[in-house]
Structure formats: structure tokens, C-alpha cells
Amino acid sequence: MSVIRIILKTVVVVGFLVLTVQFIRYWMANKQYVFTKEDVAKLARQYAGQDHEQAFSKVVVELRKRYPGHILPEEDLQWVFVNAGGWMGSMCLLHASLTEYVLLFGTAVDTGGHSGRYWAEISDTIISGTFRQWKEGSTKSETYYPGDSIVHAVGEATSVQWSAGTWMVEYGRGFIPSTLGFALADTVFSTQDFLTLFYTEEIRTETRRRNLLVLIYHHLMEEG
């Protein structure tokens, strides 16, 4: 009898997971998104090759003009370390929701490791430096330069390497919570830099709160 119960519970759990995944896939396929990878890449490409700090300032200003209410205000922008897959970088989160994010990313030192494998598509446009990628199933790597855009497809895994002084604008679309396990593993099991983790989650919470307020505002305007 116990074996039958275990089997029934397993079937119920598996069925629930399958339905959940199908619901998320349907939701992501039919929802409206704020950004597109083409628009973000085109904007970033305009400032490729410039001093990265000046370029980032211009990118942020332009994003605020194009997407009012969706980019964090200047006083909430903060650079925080990111440790994941054996590499170390720094990011400045501009926008985050369950299905999209926009951030500035880079490193002041040579670093590299595993890209991670996500239920999300990630697009990076290089402002300065060089980025090297070795794709799974290939025996050769490719190097990218300022102005180039690299798309990390859903479910893809690569070896990644940044030269010192590489900075880029990144846009992600998909089920963003699927990236958290990879993003947090090094912090929990290696660096134990929980202060950085606190800063990161604080920024994410603030961006989601602002996005919710924007959605409520637009809904009220439409109803009015």
C-alpha cells in the first residue's frame, strides 16, 4: 500500500510540475515585454569604443527617455560584485522583473569560467574590452570586440572569458528566477560574501516594486 501511495504522490508532483512549466511557457509566450534585445543592442552600439563610464552614463540617460518609469533613478544605482561559475565581475542593475532585466556589467581584471545554463535568453553588447566564448560542442573559441553583440540562447552553456577592462550592456528575457541558482551558488558555497548578496537582493526588490507601481499606474490610466 505504501508503494502505491508513493507512486501516486510522485505522479501528482510530476503532473503539477509539468502543468506549472506549461503555464509559465504560455505566459511568457503571450505577455507583453518592455524591451527588445535589438533596441538595447542598437542603443549600446552607439557608444561602443568610448570610455565605458561615459558610455554607460549616456546609455542610462537614453534608456530613461525611451522607457520612462522602468529604469532605476540615479540615487538607486549601485555597482555590486557578481561571483558565478568561477568568474568574478561587477553589475549595475537598471531594470528587473520576473521575465526581463537590463544591467551594466563588466570586470576590471581578467576573469573567466562557466556561463551557466538558463531558461532565459541573454544578449550582451560590448562597450570596451574583449569577450571570448567557447561554445559547447565546438573545438574553437570566438573573440568579440566593442560593438559586437553576443546572444546566449535558452538552455545554452559556454565557457566565457573577459579581458581586464571589458564592459557591456546586458539584456535578459525569459524566466529570470531560473538564473538565481547559478547566480547564488558561488556566494553560498564559496565566497560566502552575504553582504553583496544582500545588496543585490535589495536592488532587485526595489526594481520590482517600481515596476509594479508603473503597471498599476498604467492600468488605472487605461481604466480611467
Summary of the structure (lengths in Angstrom):
residues: 224
radius of gyration: 19.3
end to end distance: 59.1
largest distance: 69.8
contacts: 656
relative contact order: 0.16
helix: 46%
strand: 29%
